[in-house]
C-alpha cells in the first residue's frame, strides 16, 4: 500500500484557460504532479459547470478543451490520474448523505452565494434571483469530490480556502456521529502568480482582458499588441518596473533575457519592439503545447481514452468507500 499523501486538484471546464490560469494555477499544479511525495488525482468538474452552463454542445466542448489543455501542458496520465467527475456516480450518492450533515447556515455563509445575494440586493432584486440549488449547495458537492478519495492535500488559491474549511466541517459533523470515517483534508495554499491582463487589471475572462493560451501565432501577436502602454516616443528611456509588457515578459523569459530587455528599456525601446519581444518568448514557450493541444482536439478519442482509464482507476476506490459510508449510516449491513 502506498504511503504517499493523496493530492486532489479540481478543474472546472469553462473553455480554454488563459495565461493567468496557466501561470497562477495550472503550472504550480503540474509542478506538484512531479513530486514523489504525492499520489496525484486531477478531475474535470463537469457537474459543477451545470450551475451556469445549460447548452450540452458547449459543455462537451469545454470538457475536451480543459482536458486537452492539461495534457498538452504536460500532465502525464501514466503518473497521475485524470478523470471526469460525472464518470464517478458514487460522488452524487455521497452528496446526498453528506447533505444530511450540512447545516443550512454553512451554505448561507458560502462566499459565492453571499456575493450573488449582495449583487441582487444592490440591484434591488429578490435576494435569490438567479440562484439555483446547484449554486447554493455547490460546496457540498465540492466536499464530496474531496472526501470520497480520502484526499490529504488540496492545492487551492486563497479564494478557494473556504471550500476546504466547509469540507472539513462536513466531515467532522459526520465523524462526530459515526466515528473516523472521513479523512479531514488540508488545504495547500498556492502562491499563484497575480498575472496582469491587457489593461493592467488581473487577467480575467470576465474583464475581457485575457490572452487565451493556444491562440494561433497571428492572433496571439495581435492580442499582445492590445496591451496598454503610454505615449512615450520609441527613443525615450522607459521604466521596466512600470510596464505591463515587461511584467508579462518576466513570466516567460530567462534571467538573461530579462536582464537584456531591462537594459533596452532604459536605453529607449519602442512599444512595438517590446511587444514583439513579449510575443517571441510566449510563442516559444507555448508552441509545442499548442501543437499538442490542436492534435488532441482534432482526435478527441485520445482524450476519451485517458478519461475512461482514469475513471476505471477511481471507481473501485469510490465504490469501496461509499460502501463503508453506507454501512456506517446503517443502509447497508
N, C-alpha and C positions, 0 to 999 in steps of 0.2 A: 504494500500500500504506500502511495506517495506521501511524503511528509511535507510537500510543498504547500504553501498557502494558496487558496483559490482566489484569483483576482477576476472580477467581472466588470466589463465595460459595455454599456448600452449605447446604441447608435440609432437615433430616430431618423427615419427616412423622410427627408424634406427636400429632396433634389440634390444636385451636385454640390458638395461643400465648396466653400471659398477659401482663399488664402488664410483668412483669420481662423477658420475652423481647423485648417491643417496645422498651422503653427501653434495655436492655442490648445488644441485637444488631440488631434489625430497623431501628430508627431510624438508628443510625450507618451501616448498610449502605445504606439508602435515600439518606442524605445523600451517600455516596460515589458513588452512581449518578448524581448530578447533576454530578459532576466531569468536566471536559473532558479531564482527564489520562488517564483510563482507558477502556478498552473493557470494559464490564461483562457478565459472564455469571453467571446465577443458576440453580442447578439443584435440583430436588427429589430428594433422595437416597432414593428408594423402596426400592432393593435393600438399602441399609443397614438399613432397618426390618425386613427379613426375619429379622434375627438374633433378634428377640423377638416380632414380630407375625406370627401364623400364621393369622389369620382374613381371608380375601380381602375380605369386605364391609367390615371395619374399615379395612384398609389403603387400599382405594379411596376411602373417605370421608375418611381422613386426608390423602390426596394432594390431593383437591379443597379441603379446609379450609385447608391451608397455602398452596396456590396462590391461593385466593380472599383469604386474609389479606394476602398481599404485594401483590396487585393492588389491593385495597381501600385499602390504606395508601399507595398512590401509585407503586408500581413501574410504570414505563411500558415496555411491551414493544416500543414503536417506537424506544426509545432504548437499551435493553439487551436481552439475550437471556435469556428464561426457558424452561427445558426440563426434561424429566423424564429422570432418569438411565437408566431402563430402556428408553427410546426410542433409546438410543445403544449398540447391541450391541457396537460396536468396543471399548468400555471393558472388557468382560469378556474379550475375546480378549487385550487388552493386559494384563489382570490375570494371566493365566497366564504370559505372557512375563516380566513383572516378578517374579512369584513365584520364578522360577528364578534371580533375582539378589538375593533377600532372605534374609538369614541368619535361621535359626530363633531365634537369641539375640536378634535385634532384636524379634521378636514376643513373646518371653518378657518383654521389658522394657516392653512397651506398658502404659500406665497402667491402662486399663480391664481388661485381662486380669489384671494383678497385683492389682488391687483385688478381683476375683472370687476369685482364689486365696486371698488373705488372709482374705476373708469365710468361705470354705469351711474354711480351717484353724481359724479362731476358733470355727466351729460344729461342729468335729470331723468334717467330711465329707471325702470324697475331694477333692483339690485341684481337680480338673477337673469336679466336679459342676455340671451346668447350663451347661457351656461347650461350645458347638458351634463348628465350624470357621469359621463366619461371624464369630463374635465374635473368635476367635483371629486370623484373618487380615484382620479389618476394616481395619487401617491400610494394607494393600496395595491394597485396592480404593479407599480414600480417596486414596492416592498416585496411582493411575491417573486418578481424577476430575480431579486437579490437572494431571498431566503431559500428558494427551492434548491439551489445549488450549494447551500451552506457556505456561501461566499464569506471569506475573511476580510478581503480588501476590495473597496470600490473606489477607483480613482474618479474624482469629480472636481469641477470648478467650484469656486466659492459660492456661486448662486445655486448650486445643487446640494449643498451640505444638509439643508433641511430634510431632503428626501431620505438621507441615511438616518437622520435622527428619528424620522417617522417610522422607518423600517425597524429600528431598534425598539421604539416604543411598542409597536405592534407585537414584535417577537417577545418582548418582556411581558406584555399582558397575557399572551398565550402561555408562556413558560411558567408564569405565576400559578396558573391553574393546573397545568399538565406536566410540569417538570421541564427539564432542559431538552426540549425537542428542537427548538430553533437555535442556530448559531447567530450570535449578535455580530453584525458586520461592523467593520471600522472604515471610516472614510479616509481616503488618501488625497488630501488637498493638492491639486495640481497647480504648480507655479506656471500656469499657462501664460503665453505672451499676450499682451494687450496690443493687438495689431490695428494700426490706423487705417481707415478707409480712404477713398479718393478725396474726401472733403476734410479729413483730419479727425472726424469723429470715429468711434470704434467701428471697425468694419462689420457691417450687418446687412443682411438681405432686406430687412425692414427699412433701413435707411436708403437703400438703393445705391450704396457707395462701395459695394463689394467687387472683388475680382474673382470670378469663378475659376476653379482650379485647372480645368482642362480645356480652356479656350484654344481654338486654332491660333497659330502664330500671329496671323494678321489681326485677328480680333483682340488677342492679348495685347499687342503693341498699341492698337487703337484705344483700348481701355486704359492702359498705363498713361497714355498721353492726356487723359482727362484729369489726372491728379492736379489738385490745386497748387499753384505756385504764385510767386509775386511777380511784379512787373519790372524787376531789375534787368539791366542790359546784360548780354552774354559776357562781356568783359569785366563786369563788376564782381569783386570778391563776394563770396556768399558764406554764410554760417551753416555748416553741415548739421549742427545741433538744432537748427530751426528749419528743417526741411523734411516734408513728408516723403519725398523721393528717397532721401538718404536714410530715413528711418526704416523704410521697407527694404532698402538695399542691404542693410546690415543683417537682416534675417537670412539672406541667401548667399552673401559673398564671403570669401575667405578673409582672414585678417589682413593679408597683404593687399587684397583688392580694396578693402575698406580704407586702409591707410593711403593708398594711391588716390582714391576718389576724394578723400578728405582733403588732400593737398590740392587737387584740381579745383575743388570748391573754393578754397582760399585764394587760389591764383585768379579765379574767374572762369566760370563754366556756363554755357548756355543751357537753359532748361531742357531744350530738345536733346542735347548731348547727355545730360544727366538721366533723362527718362530712357534714352537708348541704352545706357549702361545698366539701368534697372531691368529693362526688358531682357537684356542679354543674360543676366545672372538668373532671373526667374525662369526664362525659357530653357536655359541649360539644365537647371535643376529639375524641371518638370517634363522635359522632352521624352525621356524613357517611360516614366509613368503614364504620360498622355498616350503614347503608342500602345501601352499595355491596356489602358482603360478602353481605348477605341476597339482594340481586339476583343476584349471581353464583352463589350456592348454589341459587337457585331455577331458574336456567337454566345448567346446567353446560356447555352447548355452547360458551359464551363462553370458558370455561377450556380446554376441549378444543382450541379453535381456536388459542389462544395457545401451548399446549404443542406442538401439531403444527407450527406455524410456527417455534417455537424449535428443534425437532428438525431441521427442514428446513435451518435455517441452520447447525447444528452438525455434522450428519452428514458433509457433504462434507469438513469440516476433519478430523473423526475418521478418515474413510476414507483420506484422503491421508497423515495422519501414521502410521496403522497400517501402511500400505504401506511407508513409509520405515523403520519399525522392523523389519518383516519382511524387508526387503532387507538391513538391517544384520546380522540374525542368520543369514541365509542360507536362509530358507524361501521366498523369492522371488528370482528372478534379475533 
